[in-house]
């Protein structure tokens, strides 16, 4: 005679699934962080060209197209009008970047 016992449910299956999802999320989250530190940091000088030619301050960026955004976030007196300038090896003058990411020579 066969006894009908209820089948045992695998208790570890949901925990294994949850652990896999968390590990996957950690790998995805660490990707941009590792990429940001892999690149070289660039020091930019912030200028408010509408007020004067004197520098407002300095910022460090990893992408030159974000130089003006970094300056405007760090310095209140920029009020969205600062540009970030850095020294490029190809030019004698400084290369500046405005808020839209447009590059021009200073």
N, C-alpha and C positions, 0 to 999 in steps of 0.2 A: 504494500500500500504506500502510495506516494503522498507525502504531506505537502500541502500547498502553503509554502512560506512566502511572505512578501519578499520581493527582490531587494537586495541592499542597494541603497542609492550611494553614489560616489559623493562624499561630502567635500573632498578636496577639489573637485572640478570647478566650482565657482571661485574658490580662492586662487586656483591656478590661473583662471581666466582673468581675474582682477589683477593679479601680479604681472601677467603678461602685458596687460593694457597700461599699467603704471610704468613698467620698464620701457615700453614703446614711447610713451609720452616724454619720459626723461631723455631718451635718445634724440627725439625731435626737438626738444627744448634746448638741448646743449649744442645743437648744430650752429645756430647763429652766434652763440657766445664764442665758440671755438674759432669761427671764421673772423670775428671782430678782432680777436687777439692775434690772429695769424698775420694780419696786415700790419703795415708800418704806420705808426702815428705821425701826424703832420702838425706842426705848430703854426698857427695862423695869427696874424695881427689884425685886430678889429679897428675899423675906421668908420666914422660917421662923416662921409664926404659932404653932406649938406651943411654941416655946422662948421667944420674946420678940417685941416689936413693932419692934425695931431692924432695919434692913436688913442683909442678908448681903452684898450686892454688886449690881452692874449687869450687864445683858446686852443685846445688840442682836439683834432678831429681825425677820423680814420678814412673819411671820404671827402675829397676837396669840394665836391658839389654841395656839401652841407655846411661849408665854412660860414656863410652869412647867417644861416639859421642858428648855428651854435653861438655866434656873437650876439645876435638879437635875444637869445634866451638867457645868456649870462649877464648882459649889461642892460640895466633898466633905461639908462639915458639914451640908448640907441633908438628905442621906440619903433622898431621895425625898419629902420633906415640904414643900418650898418652893413658894411661889406667886409668880408674876410679876405685878407691878402696873404700870400705865401711866396717864398722864393722858389722859382723854378730853375732847374739847371740849364734849360734851353734858352732862357731869356735873361737879359741884363736887368730888366725892370721886374717889379713884383707883379704877379698875376693875382687879380682880384676876382671874387665871385660874389654876385648879388643874390638876393633872396630867391629869385627864379632859377638860379643855377647857371646864369650866363657868365662866361669868363671874359675878362678884359684886362688890358695892361694898365698899370697905374703910372 
